[in-house]
Amino acid sequence: MIRFFETAKKGILLAGIFFCGVFFVYPADDTLLLTPDKAAEMAVNNNLSLEMARIGTDIKERKKNYSWNNFLPSLTATGTMSHDNWATVTQGIDFTTMRPYSMQLPQWHLNGAFSATLDFSAALIEGLRSSRLDYEAGLITFEKARLQIEQAVRKMYNNILLLEANKELMNDSYANAMRQVSMADANYRAGLAPRLTLIQAQVAAENMKPAINDLDNTLKSLKGNFALILGLPYDAPFKLESISFRAADISMGVKEMISLAAAEKPDIQELRANILTLQSQKKALSISNFTPFLRFGWTLTSLYNPMLDPFKDDLFKTDNWNKGGNFSLTLGMSLNGLLPFTKEGQQRKDMEASIQIQNIRLAQMVQETELELITKLNSLEKTLATAEAQQGAIQLAELSYRLTSEAYRAGLQDFQSVQGASLALEQARLQLLRENFNYLNDLIDLEYLIGVPFGTLSSAGTLSNRGSGR
């Protein structure tokens, strides 16, 4: 029992760290009825971490939609005013008077320029594809985050139901303990049992109160964290719809399920998309290093007459400006990329190594997924078998408790026998509850593994073909 509480508390702490919801006003006097689907929808809509992922996806989408702007020219406009450190004196002959002259030129100069350049290479075309693949990878990452939140919420939903059911069992056990106190008191008064037996019964009943209070606090904390995850106030009242426990019909073969998981598991899809993006980026880099580029350039310049002073003469007189400019077409190629020891060459090697690492990770993930799937299927079979056996154990424990209680009432059994039978019945019922909820949570994990919508199996559905994917 103590181990169970510790596990539940760890789950509360992890849930509180992993999730954070936004609050909205909710009437305190209304009780919200929740289903697993509704709870998952509320958590997805109000999760701040998912909202950040959504913004990141929007950034990648905008980058993809405007990736064509790489084909726009770079426009530059400049205006420069300069002052000579030393004055310049020009000399010549005045042909009117045929006399030599000398004149000091203005030290201030003014010029303006406008230029447009465009570098075109085949790498730009591959860059368009890289932007699209990066956006698609972002969508997969966002969907993976959404599914992980939904998976955690559905399992937390089940954990709350388990604690509530466990609380009912403990209340029933406490009621039984109080009945045992009444029986001990009646036997003591009738002279059929010593006063020690009555005291033992009272102590056993009192010892159950701390466990009940601990369970109440654990359940309250778990429900408060669950409310925050859904975007509700911590103390918002809600009620969870109960879940029926039925074995899911999984008629798909193990090999087919492994193949489906290798293709549809969100983690694997995300890694494959990232590999495709890296490959496209490496291709764009290789094209840039090994193919020439074509540069288009157009420049317009205007220089204020150096013989005139821009502070004294008319700036707006057209004849005072000397106009120039040109259109250029340049074919060039970066040579650094051809050499493996340069920064560009090492960058290409690094990207190749990164792709190899990601491919190895993909192979490992596929192997781990296969092992995880087999382990999960074995766990489902074991849980079903244990639950079926536990049904029989409960029936025997109920019979043992009833017969022991009757014998104790008649003075034929001591209190320890009744207490032992009661404890065995409580443990049998609690074990069945755990197996049932473990089975549901294993089904949720299996749905995530093979990439089918949540509820396909955990709602006692059927998985018989690959047409049920997300």
Order of alpha helices (4+ residues) and beta strands (2+ residues): alpha-beta-alpha-alpha-beta-beta-beta-beta-alpha-alpha-beta-beta-alpha-alpha-beta-beta-alpha-alpha-beta
